[in-house]
Amino acid sequence: MWPNADETEQLLHGAREGDRAAVDRLMERHRQSLERMVRGRLNRGLARRVDASDVVQDALLTASRRLADYVHDPKLPFHAWLRQIARDRLADVYRRQLADKRSVANEQSVGGEGTSMLPPAALVRDAELTPAAAMLHREFAERFNAAVETLAEADREIIFMRHAEQLTNSEAAELLGLSQPAAAMRYLRALRQLKSILGDTPSQW
């Protein structure tokens, strides 16, 4: 979930007045949300070579440099603007990896071509899981990812936002430019499609 909007507005006001401490607090309080977003969008191959925190740091530095322009003409909510910068930085990482001829040719790319997304439950290593349960956990996560990749881009995006980014329906609706009922319907449609693909697999997402 993104930080409280009222507190963000207060810090933006400070930034507009030239308060450098407000700028630093503004960026730092969004770090965790950005890292969760970026980590979820790194496919498995790239995640072995790229640290999500490095992508986030690059995005925050870019946002700091552009903040003066943003505060004088904010066309998007701050978290949506920051999120877009992070996605752009992540896309740059994918392009650099491809340019370096690394072994990403068969990996899913960011954005419309699919992402490697695990539901939050599959990302947690539970020390109390038995080896058999852990194996089933991993197998479900792999099936979940494969199912998500078959969805249309719009459906895949809202599943990612609600599960990997853990956004609320209202937050997802705002970022997608949809009404809350429309976002909820898109989410339910995507869930129904996933259920039809996954069959009777117990719901862990």
C-alpha positions as CSV (number, residue, x, y, z in Angstrom):
1,M,0.0,0.0,0.0
2,W,1.2,3.5,-0.8
3,P,1.8,6.0,2.0
4,N,-0.9,8.2,3.4
5,A,-1.9,10.8,0.8
6,D,-2.5,13.6,3.3
7,E,1.0,13.2,4.7
8,T,2.4,13.1,1.2
9,E,0.6,16.4,0.3
10,Q,2.2,18.0,3.4
11,L,5.6,16.9,2.3
12,L,5.0,18.1,-1.3
13,H,4.0,21.5,0.1
14,G,7.4,21.6,1.9
15,A,9.2,20.5,-1.3
16,R,7.4,23.3,-3.2
17,E,8.7,25.7,-0.6
18,G,12.3,24.5,-1.0
19,D,12.5,22.3,2.1
20,R,15.2,19.7,1.2
21,A,14.4,17.6,4.3
22,A,10.8,17.3,3.1
23,V,12.0,16.1,-0.3
24,D,14.2,13.4,1.4
25,R,11.3,12.3,3.7
26,L,9.0,12.2,0.7
27,M,11.3,9.9,-1.3
28,E,12.2,7.7,1.7
29,R,8.6,7.0,2.7
30,H,7.8,5.7,-0.7
31,R,10.9,3.4,-1.0
32,Q,9.3,0.3,0.4
33,S,6.2,0.5,-1.8
34,L,8.4,1.0,-4.9
35,E,10.6,-1.9,-4.0
36,R,7.7,-4.2,-3.6
37,M,6.5,-3.1,-7.0
38,V,9.8,-3.5,-8.7
39,R,10.6,-6.8,-7.0
40,G,7.4,-8.3,-8.2
41,R,8.1,-7.2,-11.8
42,L,11.6,-8.6,-12.1
43,N,11.4,-11.9,-13.9
44,R,13.4,-14.8,-12.5
45,G,16.3,-14.6,-14.8
46,L,16.8,-10.9,-14.3
47,A,16.3,-11.1,-10.5
48,R,19.4,-13.2,-10.3
49,R,21.5,-10.3,-11.8
50,V,19.7,-7.2,-10.7
51,D,18.9,-5.9,-7.2
52,A,15.5,-4.4,-7.0
53,S,16.8,-1.9,-4.4
54,D,19.2,-0.5,-7.1
55,V,16.4,0.0,-9.5
56,V,14.4,1.8,-6.8
57,Q,17.3,4.0,-5.8
58,D,17.8,5.0,-9.5
59,A,14.0,5.8,-9.7
60,L,14.1,7.9,-6.5
61,L,17.2,9.9,-7.7
62,T,15.4,10.6,-11.0
63,A,12.3,11.7,-9.1
64,S,14.3,14.0,-6.9
65,R,15.8,15.7,-10.0
66,R,12.4,16.1,-11.6
67,L,10.5,17.0,-8.5
68,A,10.6,20.8,-9.0
69,D,8.8,20.4,-12.3
70,Y,6.3,18.0,-10.8
71,V,5.3,20.2,-7.9
72,H,4.6,23.1,-10.2
73,D,2.4,21.1,-12.6
74,P,1.3,17.8,-11.0
75,K,-0.7,16.0,-13.7
76,L,-0.8,12.7,-11.7
77,P,-1.0,11.8,-8.0
78,F,2.5,11.7,-6.6
79,H,2.5,7.9,-6.1
80,A,1.3,7.3,-9.7
81,W,4.0,9.7,-11.0
82,L,6.7,7.9,-8.9
83,R,5.4,4.5,-9.9
84,Q,5.7,5.4,-13.6
85,I,9.3,6.6,-13.1
86,A,10.1,3.2,-11.5
87,R,8.5,1.3,-14.3
88,D,10.6,3.4,-16.8
89,R,13.8,2.6,-14.9
90,L,12.9,-1.1,-14.9
91,A,12.3,-1.0,-18.6
92,D,15.7,0.6,-19.0
93,V,17.2,-2.3,-17.1
94,Y,15.6,-4.9,-19.4
95,R,16.8,-3.0,-22.5
96,R,20.4,-2.9,-21.1
97,Q,20.4,-6.6,-20.4
98,L,19.2,-7.3,-23.9
99,A,21.8,-5.0,-25.4
100,D,24.5,-6.8,-23.4
101,K,23.4,-10.1,-25.0
102,R,22.7,-11.6,-21.6
103,S,20.6,-14.7,-21.5
104,V,17.2,-13.0,-21.3
105,A,15.9,-13.9,-24.8
106,N,13.6,-16.6,-23.4
107,E,12.6,-14.7,-20.3
108,Q,9.4,-12.7,-19.8
109,S,9.8,-8.9,-20.3
110,V,8.3,-6.1,-18.3
111,G,5.0,-4.5,-19.1
112,G,2.7,-5.8,-21.8
113,E,4.7,-8.9,-22.6
114,G,4.2,-10.4,-19.2
115,T,5.9,-10.4,-15.9
116,S,7.1,-13.0,-13.4
117,M,4.7,-12.4,-10.6
118,L,4.3,-14.5,-7.5
119,P,1.4,-14.1,-5.1
120,P,2.6,-12.7,-1.7
121,A,2.1,-16.1,0.0
122,A,4.5,-17.7,-2.4
123,L,7.2,-15.2,-1.8
124,V,7.3,-15.9,1.9
125,R,9.6,-18.7,3.1
126,D,7.8,-20.3,6.0
127,A,10.2,-22.1,8.3
128,E,7.4,-24.2,9.6
129,L,6.5,-25.7,6.2
130,T,7.4,-29.3,5.8
131,P,9.6,-30.2,2.7
132,A,6.5,-31.6,1.0
133,A,4.4,-28.6,1.8
134,A,7.1,-26.3,0.6
135,M,7.3,-28.2,-2.7
136,L,3.5,-27.9,-3.2
137,H,3.8,-24.2,-2.4
138,R,6.4,-23.7,-5.1
139,E,4.5,-25.8,-7.6
140,F,1.4,-23.7,-7.0
141,A,3.4,-20.4,-7.4
142,E,4.7,-21.7,-10.8
143,R,1.2,-22.7,-11.9
144,F,-0.1,-19.3,-10.8
145,N,2.5,-17.4,-12.8
146,A,1.9,-19.5,-15.9
147,A,-1.9,-18.8,-15.6
148,V,-1.4,-15.1,-15.1
149,E,0.8,-15.0,-18.3
150,T,-2.2,-16.3,-20.3
151,L,-4.4,-13.3,-19.3
152,A,-5.0,-10.2,-21.4
153,E,-2.7,-7.3,-20.5
154,A,-5.4,-5.4,-18.7
155,D,-6.4,-8.4,-16.6
156,R,-2.8,-9.3,-15.9
157,E,-2.0,-5.8,-14.7
158,I,-4.8,-5.6,-12.2
159,I,-3.9,-9.0,-10.8
160,F,-0.4,-7.8,-10.4
161,M,-1.4,-4.5,-8.7
162,R,-3.8,-6.3,-6.3
163,H,-1.5,-9.2,-5.4
164,A,2.2,-8.3,-6.0
165,E,1.8,-4.6,-5.2
166,Q,-1.0,-5.3,-2.6
167,L,-2.9,-2.2,-3.7
168,T,-6.5,-1.6,-2.6
169,N,-9.2,-1.5,-5.2
170,S,-9.5,2.3,-4.9
171,E,-5.7,2.7,-5.4
172,A,-5.7,0.4,-8.4
173,A,-8.7,2.2,-9.9
174,E,-6.9,5.6,-9.5
175,L,-3.7,4.4,-11.2
176,L,-5.7,2.7,-14.1
177,G,-8.0,5.7,-14.5
178,L,-11.1,3.6,-13.8
179,S,-14.0,4.0,-11.5
180,Q,-13.9,1.8,-8.4
181,P,-16.7,-0.4,-9.7
182,A,-15.0,-0.8,-13.1
183,A,-11.7,-1.8,-11.4
184,A,-13.5,-4.2,-9.2
185,M,-15.3,-5.8,-12.1
186,R,-12.0,-6.1,-14.0
187,Y,-10.4,-7.8,-11.0
188,L,-13.3,-10.2,-10.6
189,R,-13.1,-11.1,-14.3
190,A,-9.4,-11.8,-14.0
191,L,-9.9,-13.9,-10.9
192,R,-12.6,-15.9,-12.7
193,Q,-10.3,-16.6,-15.6
194,L,-7.5,-17.6,-13.3
195,K,-9.9,-20.0,-11.4
196,S,-10.9,-21.6,-14.7
197,I,-7.3,-22.1,-15.6
198,L,-6.1,-23.3,-12.2
199,G,-9.2,-25.5,-11.6
200,D,-9.8,-26.7,-8.1
201,T,-6.3,-25.7,-6.7
202,P,-6.8,-24.4,-3.2
203,S,-6.9,-20.6,-3.1
204,Q,-3.5,-19.3,-1.9
205,W,-3.8,-15.9,-3.6
